[in-house]
Each structure stands twice: as C-alpha cells, then as structure tokens.
Amino acid sequence: GEEMSNCLSAASCPDLFLHRNIPAAAIPAIHTPLSSEAIGVLRPSPAAKSSPCTPAQKCPRFQLCPPSRAPITPNYLAPSASIESNFCMPSTSRRRIETPSRGAMAGFSSSSSCGGMLPKVRAVSRTRDFSAEFEVGNVLAAFSANTQVSQDNSNFRELTGPVANLGDYKFEFRLVYGVENGALKKDQDIGMYVCRTDNSRGSAFARYEVQILNKDASKHRRLSAQQYRAFHEASSDAASSWGWCPSFEGGNPIVGLNLTKVLDTTQGWLQGGAFRVICSISVVMGLDKEDNVDDENTAQQGVCDSFKALLDSKDLADLTLKVGDEHLRVHSVVLAARSPVFMCMLKAGMLESQVKEVKVTDLDVEAVRELVSYFYTGEFKKETLDNDESTFNLMQAAHRYAAPALVKRCTAALSSRFTVDNVSERLELADMINCQVFKEQCLEFMRQQMPEVLETRSYERLVERNPTLLRDIVAAMAGPTSKRRRTSLGEDTECRTGPFHSGHCNVTV
C-alpha cells in the first residue's frame, strides 16, 4: 500500500517475504527492532498472486499472517519509538505498537550514517615536564656523612636530589638508604621517592619516573608510576609523597638493589665512581576546553593514507630507485618535496632526471624501502629500531638523503643502547658515514665513561684502525674552557635557586 511503498522498494515488491533473510537494502528507512509477535509476518496473498502492486490498491498482494505461523527476528530499525501498524491490513485491525529503542534514541542516527560532522568539544590537559640527573659522587663518604632522617624514621637517611619548580608546584626527588646504630646498613635495599614541598593549596596530579643507570645499558633499573598520582598539599595529612621508599610506613624499596651491590665495582652501578639516577616528572597544570575543533589528526592521517595508497599502487610513478637487484617505483615530485638531495638531483638536469632512474649501490634495500615509506607517510616499521644493524642502516639512508628528523629517531634508539664495549665501534661507524649528530652522541657517552671505555678491546681496535679519531675524543674530554665555566656556574645556580623546566641538570653530592 501507500504506507508500505515508503519503506520498500518497488523492485522488491513482487516476491517480497518479510523473513530472517530479507535483504537489508530492501528496507532502508526502518531503524528500530520490531516485535514479531506484534506485527506478524507478511506473505503474498493467494488472491493477488498475479495482480500488480500499485499504491492506490492498498497492496492486495499482501496479507498479515498470524505471528504463530512463522516467528521472525528482523534486524532493522524503525524511524521512531512508536509506529502505526497500518500497512497491508484492514483499517479495522489497525493498532499502535510500542517498540523498544536500542542504543541511542530511536530515530537518531550517528554522524557517520548521516554523512555530516557533529560539533566537537575537546578537553585538553596542559602538562609541564621536568627531567634531571642526580649524581652522587664518592658514594660511601656521602652516605656516611649525611644526617638527614627520612620520614621521621631513624633507621633511614635520605639525600635530596633534583628540585622541580613547575608553576606553583615544587617537587623534590630523594634517595633513601638504611642505617643501623649510626652505621650504614649495606644489606638494606635503597629507595627513591618524590615529595611535594610547596605551600600551594589543593592537590597536584603528576606521573614520575626514576632510572638508575648501569654501565651496561641493558641492566638499567627503570621504575615509573602507572598512573597520575594525587600529591596533596604538604600541610595536609594526606599523601604528599609517592615512590619506592622503605622509610614509608609499609613502603617497598627498590627490590634487589642495596648498598653492597652499589659499592661493588663489578656490578656496574658506579660510573667513574658516581651513582647516577635520571629523575623525571610530568605535572598536570590544568584542563582546557576547545569548542568546535576540527579533527586535525584525522585530516592529516587521511593525507598520509592517500599517499601510502599512491605508493602501493604505483599509479603515475615516474622514477625508479635501483637498489641492488630491487627496483622501487616512486614519484619524483614526492621525493623532491621531501628530500633536498632528490630535489637537487632531479631539478638540476642531472643524468637521473633524464633517464628517470637513480642507482643506489651502497645502501640496504630494506632501509631504502623504509625511507621511501617515511617520505610518503612520515611512518616506517617501528621494529626497524629494535636492533642496531637495521637501525644503523636506516640512519645511513636517512643521512644520505637529508631526512634529519628520521636521523634523530635512529640516533636516539642507538644511543639508548650504548655500552662501554660498543661505543667505540659506533663512533667509527658515525665517522665513516660522516654523521655528525651521531658522532657527537658517541663522544659524549665516551666522555662520561672514559675510564671504563679505555679498558675495552673495542677502544684498542679504534686506536689501531682509526687513530685520527683520538683528536676528537681528546677534544670532547677537554671541551671549550670558557663554555665549560659558564655551563658549570649556570647549572649550580639554577639547581639551587632557579625554576626547573623541561631540560637536563646535574646535581652532584
């Protein structure tokens, strides 16, 4: 009938059965589940088998069968929570059927189904981050001479390390160790905690992390809060300190790390005679609300996805990268836009721009493939950075074709795995490909660990194979005199009195 024609297409009318397997496309306007017991089942009327179905005839081809004949489970939705069951049935049988809504209110569709964009409100948290290095030199003397009691517990002492001044908040990192009858209790596990010491009212929410450094990077001890903790004002009775502290009532230390192990030089916890800890904290400074914001991330991701599809399809590709036996089809305009090296190569009328082929003979093919992916999408396989060989290959390719952001990510991964045994080899590789950023990171690590580095076989090989690097090592150890004086004075003043921001600072006891 007329009502039914609004819901069902004319093409599906001649042989339509309202049943479990009805095509969803045949009923596009119905949006809320109906009760099979209430509406029964529509079946072709025997008296109207051959007659055409027209809106003016009240659809004689259909009749309402009792619901007991064939129960159904329709999976479509009605336009409102109540409907008139007046299609294909006598007017005397019309009745109102209330149907439950599922999920959202019946009759309302999501933004994805209507194709429009809903207004968006975004809540954004503002945070400030702080990072500093806490270095305790001559550990045995420093711990023995210190008399600061920890948490009013006479069985523990603590050394105050970096102080973070972030807005109205002030946090201190403290290193805790045990004593017994005034002497060091060397078998007691040590601890670290963060204490809020400002006088501001209200609670501060922060995440914190400490990383205790070992000569062997694989043995670093990293401890971090699993969530943002509430640091209440120091004057209240609530918690204003969090961490791994044996002096807390019922507190737990850094398990398995005691003074006996720290003072044992074979354990690797002393580097140049100093005990080193990286302290970090991130504090929530407030919440902001932005109305009707565009989803920039989605838009940007859409661009990346489009370029990835272009790379995968090879459509309109006009350049070949020949890497060994592999031929990678790419788009010259994309590479030129992303790499100044390719821009010069393809714009200056060089041979590559004429033959539309670039031969790469000394780079790893997988590294080049990931570099191309990075040029198109800003992404690459994260597992590439999991081992030094693939990371170095990618860094070499990125350095060759001037992708500094990718070089930085590679060098960060490599430097995080520096050890006294491998840093000399890494320095030689950095010098071989002329990557100054990586070279400086190697030299800085060697400067901090030079006594241990000198004892390694890899350093002896460096001296034999590449003695010219000794000049760089000596320069790194010495450093510019004037610069060294300014840095030392600035750090001392900032650590004692100035506010800490996101940065790096050494506190030496």
C-alpha positions as CSV (number, residue, x, y, z in Angstrom):
1,G,0.0,0.0,0.0
2,E,1.0,3.7,0.1
3,E,2.5,3.4,3.6
4,M,4.5,0.4,2.7
5,S,5.8,1.9,-0.5
6,N,7.5,4.5,1.6
7,C,9.6,1.7,3.2
8,L,10.0,-0.9,0.5
9,S,11.4,-0.5,-3.0
10,A,9.1,-1.3,-5.9
11,A,11.7,-3.7,-7.3
12,S,11.4,-5.9,-4.2
13,C,7.6,-5.8,-4.0
14,P,6.5,-8.7,-6.4
15,D,8.1,-11.5,-4.4
16,L,8.8,-10.0,-1.0
17,F,8.7,-12.1,2.1
18,L,9.3,-10.4,5.4
19,H,11.6,-13.0,6.9
20,R,15.0,-13.6,8.5
21,N,17.0,-13.3,5.3
22,I,15.3,-10.2,3.8
23,P,18.0,-8.1,2.1
24,A,18.9,-5.0,4.3
25,A,18.8,-2.8,1.2
26,A,15.1,-3.6,0.7
27,I,14.1,-1.7,3.9
28,P,16.4,1.3,4.1
29,A,14.1,3.6,6.1
30,I,13.3,1.3,9.1
31,H,15.6,1.8,12.1
32,T,14.2,0.2,15.4
33,P,13.6,-3.5,16.1
34,L,10.0,-4.6,15.8
35,S,8.3,-7.4,17.7
36,S,7.5,-10.4,15.5
37,E,4.7,-11.2,17.9
38,A,3.2,-7.8,17.4
39,I,3.4,-7.4,13.6
40,G,3.2,-11.0,12.5
41,V,4.6,-12.0,9.0
42,L,3.8,-10.5,5.6
43,R,3.2,-13.1,3.0
44,P,1.8,-12.8,-0.6
45,S,-2.0,-13.1,-0.7
46,P,-3.1,-16.1,-2.8
47,A,-5.9,-14.0,-4.3
48,A,-3.4,-11.4,-5.6
49,K,-0.7,-13.7,-6.9
50,S,-0.8,-12.3,-10.4
51,S,-2.1,-8.8,-9.9
52,P,0.3,-5.9,-10.0
53,C,1.0,-3.9,-6.9
54,T,0.2,-0.2,-7.0
55,P,0.0,2.4,-4.3
56,A,-3.7,3.0,-5.0
57,Q,-4.8,-0.5,-4.3
58,K,-3.7,-0.8,-0.7
59,C,-1.4,-3.6,-1.8
60,P,-3.9,-6.5,-2.2
61,R,-1.0,-8.8,-2.8
62,F,-0.1,-8.9,0.9
63,Q,-1.9,-10.0,3.9
64,L,-1.0,-10.2,7.6
65,C,-0.4,-13.8,8.7
66,P,-0.8,-14.7,12.4
67,P,2.5,-14.5,14.2
68,S,2.4,-18.1,15.2
69,R,2.8,-19.2,11.6
70,A,6.5,-18.2,11.3
71,P,8.3,-16.3,14.0
72,I,10.8,-13.8,12.7
73,T,13.8,-11.9,14.0
74,P,14.1,-8.7,11.9
75,N,17.4,-6.8,12.2
76,Y,16.3,-3.4,11.1
77,L,15.3,-0.3,13.0
78,A,12.1,1.9,12.9
79,P,12.1,5.7,12.5
80,S,10.5,6.3,15.9
81,A,9.8,4.5,19.1
82,S,6.1,4.0,18.2
83,I,4.7,3.1,14.7
84,E,1.4,2.6,13.1
85,S,0.9,-1.0,12.0
86,N,-1.4,0.1,9.2
87,F,0.3,-1.3,6.1
88,C,-1.3,-4.2,4.1
89,M,-4.0,-4.8,6.7
90,P,-7.7,-3.8,7.1
91,S,-8.3,-0.5,8.8
92,T,-10.4,-2.2,11.5
93,S,-7.2,-4.1,12.5
94,R,-5.0,-1.0,12.9
95,R,-3.4,-0.8,16.3
96,R,-0.5,1.1,17.8
97,I,2.7,-0.8,18.7
98,E,5.3,0.4,21.1
99,T,8.8,-0.8,20.3
100,P,11.9,-0.6,22.5
101,S,14.8,1.6,21.4
102,R,18.2,0.1,21.1
103,G,21.4,2.1,21.9
104,A,20.7,5.7,21.2
105,M,17.3,7.2,20.9
106,A,15.3,5.7,18.1
107,G,15.2,7.9,15.0
108,F,18.6,9.5,15.6
109,S,21.4,8.3,13.5
110,S,25.1,8.7,14.1
111,S,27.3,11.3,12.3
112,S,28.8,8.5,10.3
113,S,25.5,7.4,8.9
114,C,24.2,10.8,8.1
115,G,27.5,11.8,6.4
116,G,27.8,15.1,8.4
117,M,30.2,16.2,11.0
118,L,28.9,16.8,14.5
119,P,30.2,19.8,16.6
120,K,33.1,18.7,18.6
121,V,34.3,19.7,22.1
122,R,37.8,18.7,23.1
123,A,39.1,18.6,26.7
124,V,42.9,19.1,26.7
125,S,45.2,18.7,29.7
126,R,48.2,21.0,30.0
127,T,51.3,19.4,31.4
128,R,54.8,20.5,32.3
129,D,57.7,18.1,32.2
130,F,60.9,18.0,34.1
131,S,64.0,15.8,33.8
132,A,67.3,15.9,35.7
133,E,70.2,13.7,36.5
134,F,71.0,13.0,40.2
135,E,74.7,12.1,40.6
136,V,76.2,11.0,43.9
137,G,80.0,11.1,43.8
138,N,82.1,9.2,46.4
139,V,79.0,7.3,47.5
140,L,80.4,5.7,50.7
141,A,81.6,9.1,52.1
142,A,78.4,10.9,51.0
143,F,76.1,8.4,52.6
144,S,78.2,8.2,55.8
145,A,78.4,11.9,56.3
146,N,74.7,12.6,55.6
147,T,72.5,13.0,58.7
148,Q,69.1,13.9,57.1
149,V,66.5,11.5,58.6
150,S,63.9,10.0,56.2
151,Q,60.2,10.3,57.0
152,D,61.0,10.6,60.8
153,N,62.3,7.1,60.7
154,S,65.7,7.0,62.5
155,N,66.6,3.7,60.7
156,F,66.8,5.5,57.3
157,R,68.6,8.5,55.9
158,E,67.9,10.4,52.7
159,L,69.7,12.7,50.2
160,T,67.8,15.4,48.5
161,G,68.4,15.4,44.8
162,P,66.9,17.5,41.9
163,V,64.2,20.0,42.8
164,A,61.5,20.7,40.2
165,N,59.7,24.1,40.3
166,L,56.8,23.8,37.9
167,G,54.4,26.7,38.2
168,D,53.1,26.9,41.7
169,Y,54.3,23.4,42.5
170,K,57.6,22.3,43.9
171,F,58.8,18.6,43.9
172,E,61.9,17.1,45.3
173,F,63.5,13.7,44.5
174,R,65.0,11.9,47.4
175,L,67.4,8.9,47.6
176,V,66.8,6.7,50.7
177,Y,69.2,4.2,52.4
178,G,69.3,2.3,55.7
179,V,71.4,2.8,58.8
180,E,71.8,0.8,62.0
181,N,73.3,2.3,65.1
182,G,74.6,5.2,63.1
183,A,76.4,3.0,60.6
184,L,75.4,2.2,57.0
185,K,73.1,-0.9,56.7
186,K,74.6,-2.2,53.5
187,D,72.2,-5.1,53.0
188,Q,69.1,-2.8,53.1
189,D,67.6,-2.1,49.7
190,I,67.7,1.5,48.8
191,G,64.7,3.6,47.7
192,M,63.7,6.7,45.7
193,Y,60.6,8.9,46.1
194,V,59.1,12.2,45.1
195,C,57.9,14.7,47.7
196,R,55.8,17.8,47.1
197,T,57.1,20.7,49.2
198,D,55.3,23.8,48.0
199,N,52.7,25.7,50.0
200,S,50.1,25.9,47.3
201,R,46.5,24.9,48.1
202,G,44.9,21.9,46.6
203,S,46.2,18.7,45.0
204,A,48.7,18.3,42.2
205,F,48.5,15.4,39.8
206,A,51.7,14.0,38.5
207,R,53.5,11.0,37.0
208,Y,57.1,10.3,37.9
209,E,59.9,8.0,36.9
210,V,63.4,7.2,38.0
211,Q,66.0,5.4,36.0
212,I,69.1,4.1,37.8
213,L,72.0,3.8,35.4
214,N,74.3,0.9,35.0
215,K,77.4,0.6,32.8
216,D,75.5,-2.0,30.9
217,A,72.5,-0.2,29.4
218,S,70.5,-3.5,29.5
219,K,70.8,-3.5,33.3
220,H,69.3,0.0,33.9
221,R,66.6,-0.1,36.5
222,R,63.6,1.9,35.4
223,L,60.7,2.5,37.8
224,S,57.7,4.6,36.9
225,A,54.2,5.4,38.2
226,Q,51.5,3.5,36.3
227,Q,49.1,6.5,36.5
228,Y,48.9,10.1,37.6
229,R,49.1,10.3,41.4
230,A,47.5,12.9,43.6
231,F,50.1,14.9,45.6
232,H,48.2,16.7,48.3
233,E,49.4,19.9,49.8
234,A,52.3,19.5,52.1
235,S,50.4,20.9,55.1
236,S,47.6,18.3,54.9
237,D,47.6,14.9,56.5
238,A,47.0,13.2,53.1
239,A,49.8,11.8,51.0
240,S,52.2,14.3,49.6
241,S,55.0,11.8,48.7
242,W,55.0,8.8,46.3
243,G,57.7,6.4,45.3
244,W,59.6,3.3,46.2
245,C,60.7,4.1,49.7
246,P,61.5,1.7,52.6
247,S,61.1,4.5,55.2
248,F,57.4,4.8,54.3
249,E,55.1,3.0,56.7
250,G,54.6,-0.3,54.9
251,G,56.6,1.1,52.0
252,N,58.6,-1.0,49.5
253,P,62.2,-0.3,48.4
254,I,63.8,-0.8,45.0
255,V,64.0,-4.6,45.4
256,G,67.3,-6.2,44.9
257,L,69.4,-3.1,44.9
258,N,71.3,-2.5,48.2
259,L,74.5,-0.6,49.1
260,T,76.6,-3.8,48.9
261,K,75.8,-4.1,45.2
262,V,76.1,-0.4,44.6
263,L,79.6,-0.3,46.1
264,D,80.7,-3.4,44.3
265,T,82.5,-2.1,41.2
266,T,81.9,-5.3,39.3
267,Q,78.1,-4.7,39.4
268,G,78.4,-1.6,37.2
269,W,76.3,0.8,39.4
270,L,79.2,3.1,39.9
271,Q,80.3,5.0,36.8
272,G,83.5,7.0,37.2
273,G,83.0,6.4,41.0
274,A,79.5,8.1,40.9
275,F,76.0,6.7,41.4
276,R,73.7,8.1,38.7
277,V,69.9,8.4,38.6
278,I,67.7,10.1,35.9
279,C,64.7,11.7,37.6
280,S,61.6,12.7,35.6
281,I,58.2,14.1,36.5
282,S,55.1,15.3,34.5
283,V,52.6,17.6,36.3
284,V,49.1,18.4,35.1
285,M,48.8,22.2,35.1
286,G,45.2,22.5,34.2
287,L,42.4,21.5,31.7
288,D,41.3,23.5,28.7
289,K,38.1,23.1,26.6
290,E,38.1,23.8,22.9
291,D,34.7,24.1,21.2
292,N,34.0,23.1,17.6
293,V,37.5,21.9,16.9
294,D,38.5,20.2,13.6
295,D,39.9,16.8,13.9
296,E,43.3,17.7,12.6
297,N,44.8,14.3,13.3
298,T,42.1,12.6,11.2
299,A,42.7,15.0,8.3
300,Q,46.4,14.6,8.5
301,Q,46.1,10.8,8.7
302,G,43.8,10.9,5.6
303,V,46.6,12.6,3.7
304,C,49.1,10.0,4.8
305,D,46.8,7.2,3.9
306,S,46.3,8.7,0.4
307,F,50.0,9.0,-0.2
308,K,50.5,5.4,1.0
309,A,47.9,4.2,-1.4
310,L,49.6,6.1,-4.2
311,L,52.9,4.5,-3.3
312,D,51.4,1.0,-3.1
313,S,49.5,1.3,-6.4
314,K,52.5,2.8,-8.3
315,D,50.0,4.8,-10.3
316,L,51.6,7.8,-12.1
317,A,55.1,6.6,-10.8
318,D,57.7,8.2,-13.0
319,L,61.0,7.3,-11.3
320,T,62.9,4.1,-10.4
321,L,65.2,3.6,-7.5
322,K,67.5,0.8,-8.3
323,V,68.9,-0.7,-5.1
324,G,70.9,-3.7,-5.9
325,D,68.6,-6.1,-7.7
326,E,65.5,-4.3,-6.5
327,H,63.6,-1.7,-8.5
328,L,61.4,0.6,-6.5
329,R,58.9,2.6,-8.5
330,V,58.3,6.1,-6.9
331,H,57.0,9.6,-7.7
332,S,59.8,12.1,-8.4
333,V,57.7,15.0,-7.2
334,V,57.1,13.4,-3.7
335,L,60.8,12.6,-3.2
336,A,61.9,16.0,-4.4
337,A,59.4,17.7,-2.0
338,R,60.7,15.6,1.0
339,S,64.4,15.5,0.3
340,P,66.7,18.4,-0.7
341,V,69.1,15.8,-2.1
342,F,66.5,14.4,-4.5
343,M,65.4,18.0,-5.3
344,C,68.8,19.0,-6.5
345,M,69.3,15.7,-8.3
346,L,66.0,15.9,-10.3
347,K,65.9,19.7,-10.7
348,A,69.4,20.4,-11.9
349,G,69.3,18.5,-15.2
350,M,71.5,15.7,-13.9
351,L,71.5,12.2,-15.6
352,E,69.0,10.8,-13.1
353,S,66.4,13.4,-14.1
354,Q,66.8,12.4,-17.8
355,V,66.8,8.6,-17.6
356,K,64.3,8.6,-14.6
357,E,66.4,6.2,-12.7
358,V,68.5,6.6,-9.5
359,K,71.1,3.9,-8.8
360,V,71.8,3.3,-5.1
361,T,74.7,0.8,-4.7
362,D,75.8,1.0,-1.1
363,L,72.6,1.2,1.0
364,D,70.5,-1.7,2.4
365,V,67.4,-2.3,0.3
366,E,65.0,-2.6,3.3
367,A,66.4,0.6,4.7
368,V,65.7,2.4,1.4
369,R,62.2,1.0,1.3
370,E,61.5,2.3,4.8
371,L,63.0,5.6,3.9
372,V,60.7,5.9,0.9
373,S,57.7,5.0,3.2
374,Y,58.8,7.7,5.6
375,F,58.9,10.3,2.7
376,Y,55.4,9.4,1.7
377,T,53.7,8.9,5.1
378,G,56.0,10.0,7.8
379,E,56.0,6.5,9.1
380,F,58.1,3.4,8.9
381,K,58.2,-0.1,10.6
382,K,58.8,0.5,14.3
383,E,60.6,-2.9,14.6
384,T,63.3,-1.4,12.4
385,L,64.7,0.3,15.5
386,D,64.7,-2.8,17.6
387,N,68.2,-3.9,16.7
388,D,71.4,-1.9,16.0
389,E,72.0,-3.2,12.5
390,S,68.7,-2.3,10.9
391,T,68.7,1.0,12.9
392,F,72.1,1.9,11.6
393,N,71.2,1.0,8.0
394,L,68.1,3.3,8.2
395,M,70.1,6.1,9.8
396,Q,72.7,5.8,7.0
397,A,70.0,6.1,4.3
398,A,68.2,9.0,6.1
399,H,71.5,10.8,6.5
400,R,72.4,10.3,2.8
401,Y,69.1,11.8,1.6
402,A,68.9,14.5,4.3
403,A,66.0,13.4,6.5
404,P,67.2,14.9,9.8
405,A,64.0,14.0,11.8
406,L,64.5,10.4,10.9
407,V,68.2,10.5,11.7
408,K,67.3,11.9,15.1
409,R,65.0,9.0,15.8
410,C,67.6,6.5,14.7
411,T,70.4,8.0,16.8
412,A,68.1,8.2,19.8
413,A,67.5,4.4,19.5
414,L,71.2,3.7,19.0
415,S,72.4,5.9,21.8
416,S,69.9,4.3,24.3
417,R,71.8,1.0,23.7
418,F,75.3,2.4,24.2
419,T,77.7,0.4,26.4
420,V,81.3,0.9,27.2
421,D,82.1,-2.1,24.9
422,N,80.3,-0.9,21.8
423,V,80.5,2.9,21.8
424,S,84.0,2.9,20.2
425,E,82.6,0.9,17.2
426,R,79.6,3.2,17.0
427,L,82.0,6.1,16.8
428,E,83.8,4.6,13.9
429,L,80.6,4.0,12.0
430,A,79.4,7.6,12.7
431,D,82.8,8.8,11.3
432,M,82.6,6.5,8.3
433,I,79.2,7.9,7.1
434,N,80.1,11.4,8.3
435,C,77.0,11.7,10.6
436,Q,78.0,14.5,13.0
437,V,74.9,14.2,15.2
438,F,75.6,10.5,15.9
439,K,79.3,11.2,16.3
440,E,78.7,13.8,19.0
441,Q,76.4,11.4,20.9
442,C,79.2,8.8,20.9
443,L,81.8,11.2,22.1
444,E,79.5,12.5,24.9
445,F,79.0,9.0,26.2
446,M,82.7,8.3,26.0
447,R,83.4,11.5,27.9
448,Q,81.2,10.3,30.7
449,Q,82.5,6.8,30.8
450,M,86.1,7.2,29.7
451,P,87.9,5.2,32.4
452,E,85.8,2.2,31.6
453,V,85.9,2.7,27.8
454,L,89.8,2.8,27.9
455,E,89.8,-0.8,29.2
456,T,87.8,-2.3,26.4
457,R,89.1,-4.2,23.4
458,S,86.9,-2.2,21.0
459,Y,88.7,1.0,22.0
460,E,92.0,-0.6,21.4
461,R,90.8,-1.5,17.9
462,L,89.7,2.0,17.3
463,V,93.1,3.3,18.2
464,E,94.7,0.8,15.8
465,R,92.4,1.3,12.9
466,N,91.4,5.0,13.2
467,P,93.9,6.9,15.3
468,T,92.6,10.2,13.8
469,L,89.5,9.9,16.0
470,L,91.7,10.3,19.1
471,R,91.8,14.0,18.4
472,D,88.0,14.2,18.5
473,I,88.0,12.1,21.7
474,V,90.6,14.4,23.4
475,A,88.6,17.5,22.3
476,A,85.4,16.0,23.8
477,M,87.2,15.3,27.1
478,A,88.6,18.8,27.3
479,G,85.8,20.9,25.8
480,P,86.0,24.7,25.3
481,T,87.2,26.2,28.6
482,S,85.0,29.3,28.6
483,K,81.9,27.3,27.7
484,R,82.6,24.8,30.4
485,R,82.9,27.5,33.1
486,R,79.6,29.2,32.1
487,T,77.8,25.9,32.0
488,S,79.0,24.8,35.4
489,L,78.1,28.2,37.0
490,G,74.7,28.2,35.4
491,E,73.8,24.7,36.4
492,D,74.8,25.3,40.0
493,T,72.7,28.5,40.3
494,E,69.7,27.0,38.5
495,C,69.7,23.9,40.7
496,R,69.8,25.8,43.9
497,T,67.5,28.7,43.3
498,G,66.0,28.9,39.8
499,P,62.9,27.2,38.4
500,F,63.3,23.9,36.6
501,H,61.8,23.5,33.2
502,S,62.0,20.6,30.8
503,G,65.7,20.1,30.5
504,H,68.8,18.4,31.9
505,C,70.6,19.2,35.0
506,N,73.3,17.5,37.1
507,V,73.2,17.6,40.9
508,T,76.4,16.4,42.4
509,V,76.8,15.5,46.1
